Amino acid sequence: MSAAIDPRHLSIHDFTYQLPPARIAAEPLPNRDHSRLLVWRSGQIIDRHFYDLPAELPAGSLLIFNDTKVVRARLFCQRPTGGIVELFCLEPVAPHRAIEPAMQQTGSCVWKCLVGNGKRWKTGPVTLAFNADGQPAVLTAERLETGEGYALIQFSWTPDALPFAEVLRAAGHLPLPPYLNRADTDVDAIRYQTVYAAHEGAVAAPTAGLHFSEAVFTDLASRGISTAQVTLHVGAGTFQPVKADQMAGHAMHGEPISVEASLLRQLMTHTAGPVIAVGTTSLRTLESLYWLGALLVQNPAADSMDLHVSQWQPYEDRPQPSTAEALQALLAYLEHKEADGLQATTQLLIAPGYRFRVVQGLITNFHQPESTLLLLVAALLGPEWQRVYDHALQHDYRFLSYGDSSLLLP
């Protein structure tokens, strides 16, 4: 891939294909690991099933998973007149902005939300009655202010000893992708989560991981394939369409990431095989580690407020450290802070012209036309992304969140 490509000058319309609605998977398959697997290895394509994945991985591979857990972020509240208002919780605002303490907040909190049917919600609170552990409970929501495309919502609830995480578990609905255009079901409660989901905070699933089963993990272990976890809480911005004519006009959404210091050490010492990201969110997290380390190489006195990757940082014309130097700077920062892990935010946009620093392969589903996720795949494969997607369309692969998978090994 030419380093001369500047993704700010790219048109998203050059990264499209015809996706018939019938090819969008509306439901998960009965068995997670029975989805199909398109393997692209150095230009060659073969068709497999996901349970074949361990046998298709290079020896000594290190797989990195995103262990975020989807929260029931959609709340259907009732106006005094009986009408329904949908509140889609996007991110916490007060008293905590970090996801994990916000989920443990009791009594009341403020979140940025999308509001459905909001034009009929003039003034006053809306409410939602529910049961928590068999006990009656009530959630009250008041609109504090309205921004462009969102509102700040003050939530309060009784019993006020309940953490907000329990309120969402008991009263909320899973935020299925909008293109599925259906209500969530009891099946989704299980299948729109990975089997290894651990940290609540995502409003969309890291869908590449939905195919992994306990049987696949057992097979990976038997073949000596290493695994590790990062956490990126997937935001609703993952579905945000690119509306600008050129990518320079598109604002990439920011998302919180969390990585243990032990993973940094593992990345620095792993030489047995390729580092393979399970999903675009894992890949963006891993590549963001390099850019956070590069920031620290350039500014060793940086504090936690500086730990943010902007979308165009990788495309600035300046000398950059090696991957080892960047990871070492990040590890030295954590050791100086006596911290076991890293919390940061990333807006990293990966598009053609990007040079990968940490990741050598990707497991991912098939993404929407004209999306930043498709740009990421194109950055990894170059023009070959078109042949991969043509093959998937011609060979009846299922697309998007509940669809089939691919293993991409440049």
N, C-alpha and C positions, 0 to 999 in steps of 0.2 A: 504494500500500500504506500502510495506516495505521501511523503511527509509534507509536500507542498499543499495538500488539500486543507483548506480552512473551512471547518464545518459551519461557520457563521454565514458562508456564502451558499450553502446547500439549499435547494428547494425540497421541501418534504414531498412534493408531488412526484419527485423522481424515485420515491421509495414507496411504491404502491403496487397492488395487484388486485385482481377481481376475486372477491371472496363471496361465493354464493351463500345466502343465509342458511341453506340446508346443511352447510359444512360446519357451522358453529355448533359445538357440542352443547346441548341444552341440559344434559344430565351426566353424572359420572357413570362409568362402567361399573358392573357389579363387583369386580375385583380391581383394586388399585393398580397392581402390577401387570394387568393384562392389556393395558393400552399399548399402542404400537410405538416403535422407536425407530426413527430415521437416523442412521449413523452416517455422518459425513466426515471422512478421514482423508485429509490431504487431497481433496478433489474427488474422491470416490464415494459413491452413495450405495448403502445396502439397507435393506428393510429387515427389521427385527421386532421383537416385543420387549416391553420394559423389563420383564424378568430375565432377559438376556443381557441386561446392562453390565453386570459384573464381569462377564466373559469378554465384553467388548472394550473394557477400559484398559489403557496401557498399564503394564506392571508398575507397581510402586506409586500409583496415583494417590493424590491427597484430595478428597472431596470436601468442600466447604458448604455447609448448610446454613440457611437462615432460619433460626428457631423461634421467630416471632409467632404469636398466636392471635388469630382474628377475634376481635371483640364484637359483641352484638350491638353495633353502633347505631342502628336505626330504631328510633322510638316513635311510636304512633300515639300521640297525645290527643285529648279531646277538648274542644272549645266548650264554653258554657252552653252554647246553643246546640251542641251535639256533633258539630263537624269535626273532621279529623285533620290534624296538622302533623306532618312527618318531620322529625328532627334527626338529621344525620350528623352524628358527632365526628368532627374532623380532627381537632387537636385541643388540648387543654390550654387555658389562658390564666386562670387564677383558682386557688392560691399557688398552684404549681404549674409550670410549663413543661416539666419533664413528665413523660408518660407514666412511669412506674409509681412515683409518689402520687400523681393525680388519680390513678386507679385505686389507691388506698385511702383517698380523701373521704371523710365522713361528713354528713350533715348537709353540705352545700358546696357548689363549685361553679365555675364559669368555663364554658367551652365555646370554641368557634364551631358553628354548625351550618350545614345546608338546610334550608327550610322548604318543605314541599307543601303546596296549597297555602302558602303564607299570605297571599293577597286577601284571603278571607279572615285572617287573624289580625284584627285591628288593634285592640288593646287588651290589657289584662293577662292573667296567667292561663295556661292550659295544663291539664292534669292527666295522669295515667295511673290507674289503680292496678296493682299486681300482688302476687304472693311471693314472699321470700321465706324459704324454709317452713312453708305451711302457715305463715303468719301474714295477715293483711298489711299492705304497705301502699303508700301513695307518693308519686313523684310529681312535683310542680315545676313548671318551666315558665320563665318570664323573659321576654326579649328586651335586652338592654340597649343595643344599638344595631344598626344595619350597615354593612359594608357592601363592596362590590361583589355580589354573588354569594354573600354569606351573612350571618347574624351572630352576635355574641349573645349567648343564652345563659341565664342564671338558673341553675338547677338547685332545688332543695327537696328533701325527702324525709319521710318518717316511716319506720323508726330511724332516727338520725344517727344511730350507731352503725348502720350498714355502710361498708365501703362502697364507693361508686362502682367498682368492679362487680360487686354483687348485685347492685341495682341493674346494671346492664345485662348481666347473666339472666336475671329473673324477668326483666321487663322488656329487653331489647330483642331485635331480630338481626340475623346475619346480613351484612351488606353485600349481597350477591352482585356481580358485575351488572351494570345497567343493561347491557346488550342481551342478557338472559331474559329480561322482561317477564319475570315471574316471582312469586312469593317464595321465601325460603321454606324448607321442609325439615322434618326430622332427619332425613337422609343427609341433607346439607350440613346439619349440625355436626355430623361426624366426618363427612367427606370433603367439606370445604375447610378442613384443618389437616395439616400434616400430622403423621403419627408421632413426630418428635417436637411438636409445638410446645413451647415452654413459657414464653414471656408475653403476657397480654399487652396489646397496643396497636395492632394492625387493623386497618379497615378494608384490606384486601388480602387475599391469601398469596403467599409466595408459591405460585401454582406449579412450578417445576418440581416441587417436593411432594405434590399430592400423589405421585405414582409410586413412591417408596413404601414398601411393606416390610414387616418384620422378616419375611423370607428373603427379601432382597438384601437387607442388612446382614442377615446371617451369611449369605453367599459372599458379600463384600468382605466380611471378616475372615472367612475361610480362604480367601485369595490374597490376604494380606493388604487389602486396600485400606488406607488410613482415612479417618473422618474427623471433622472438627466443626465448630459452630461459630457463627457471628449472629448479631441481632440487628436487623433494620426493620423498624416498624413501618410497614408499607402504608402510604397515605393515599387518599382519594385522587391525588394528582397523577397517580399511575394511569388513570383513565382520561386524563386531560388531553383533549385533542390539540394538535398543532394547527393554529389558525393563521400564523404569519406566512407570508409568501417565502421568506427566507428564514433560516433558523436563528439568525441574529435577532429576530423579533419575538422569539419564543422564550418565555420565562420558565425555566425548569423548577419544579417543585422541590422544596427542601424536606429532608427526612432525618430523624435521629438514628444514629448507629451506636452500637455498644460492642466492644471487642475486648476479650481477656488478654492480659499480657502474655499468658502462656501460648496463645495462638501466634503472637508476634515471634516468640522464640521458635515455635514450630515452623513457621514460614521461613525463618532465617537459616534453619538447619536442614530443611527438607531438600534432599537431592535425589531421592530414589526414583522420582517420576514427576509427571506434570501436576500442577495445581489446577483443579477443575472446579469451577463454581457451579453449584446447583441453583440455577435461576439467575435472572438479571439482577435481582436485589443483592444476592450474595456477591456477584461480580462487581457491582457498583461499590459495595462496602469494601471489598478487598482492594480495588483500585484506588479508592479514597484513602486507604491507609498510606499508600505511597505519597499522595499529594499532601496529606497531613504531615508526614515525615519531612517532605520537601519544604513545607512552611517552617518547620522547626530547624532544619539545616540553615535556612536563610535568616531565621530569627529565633535563636535559642532561648531568648527571654520571653517568648510568647506565653500567654496564660490561657486558661480554659476557654475564655471568651473568643479567642482567636482560632480555636479549633473548628474551622468551617471550610469546606471545599466549595468554591464557587463554580458555576457551570463552565466558565471559560478559562479557568486556571490552567488546565493542561495545554492550552493553545497559545499561551503567552510565549513570546520569543525571548527566552532567557535560558542560560545554562541550568541544567537540572542534575541533581545527585543521582548516583546509582541506586538501584532498588535496595541493595544491602545497606547503603548509607542512610537512606530514608527510613527504613525499618529500625535501624539501630538508633537513630535520633528519636524516633517515637518511643522506643523502649527505654532509652535514657531519660526521657521526659517523665515517663510513668515511674521509673525508679526514683527519680528526684522528688516526685510528688508522693512517693510511698503508696502508690495506687496499684491495685490488682488489675485494673481494667481501664479502658478508655471510653469516654462518652463524647460524642462530637455530632456535627450535622453535616450533611452533604447535599449539594445540588448538582453533583457531577453529571454532565451530559457526555455520553460516549457516542461518537458518531464517526463516520469515515474521516480519516485524518488523525484519529487517536492512536497513540502508541501504547500497547498494553505493557504494564510493568510487573504485575504479580501473577496474573491468570494466563494459563495456556490452553484452556478448554472450557466448554460450557455445556450444561444440560439445561434445556429450555423447551417450552411449548412453542406453538406457532402463533405469532402475534398479529394484531390488527394492522391493516394497511395504514400508511402515513402516521405511524406512531413512533415515539422516541425509543420504544423497545425494539422495533424493527431497525431503526438506525443503529442501535447497539449491535445487533446481529450482523448488519452490513459492515460495521467497523471491524468485526472479527473475521468475517469471511471474504470481504471485498465483493466484487460483482457476483461471486458464486452464490450469494444469498438468493438471487433470482432463480438459479437452477434448483436450489434446495426447495424453495416454495413451489416452483412449477412441478417438481417431482411429487411433493406432498399433495398438491391438488389433483394431479393425474392419477395418483394411487390411493385415493379415498381416505387420506388421513383426516382426522377430526381436529378442529381448530379452536383456539383460545383457551379459556381457563380450565374447562373440563375436558379439553381435547387431548390429543396424543403428544408425544415428546420427541425430542431430537438430542443427539449427542454430537457436538460439533468440535472436531479436533483438527485445527489448522496444522 
